Amino acid sequence: MRHVGMARVVATGEWIYAGSTPKSVFVVAANYDFWYELAKADGGLEVGEEPCLNADGLTHYVSFHGVRADGSFWPDSAGFHSIADAKVSAESRLPSPVVWCQPEPGE
């Protein structure tokens, strides 16, 4: 899928892998629904399917890789309407607590 919009890291967390190795987790905000656009490009949209965007026109994803220099990324989750919901999803998937290093504005 070609890059279709803007994506940026809005929260960064750290968790511990195997009891001793720090790993990063990111919440990425995108002004498009990655999974909707992928299905659209593949001709796989359901009749009436709409992108999952919040009132600000954003979707938030968990990513273990962040955003590339060209603004593209690969999400490791479904889309969420809020940063908080994406954080909860990330925390539920990891074997150790997440320490969030970069709070979103207003948090």
Buried (B, 14 or more C-beta within 10 A) or exposed (E): EEEBBEBBBBBBBBBBEEEEEEBBBBBBBBBBBBBBBBBBEEEEBEEEEEBBBBEEEBBBBBBBEBBEEEEBBBBBBBBBBBBBBBBEBBBEBBEBEBEBEEEBEEE
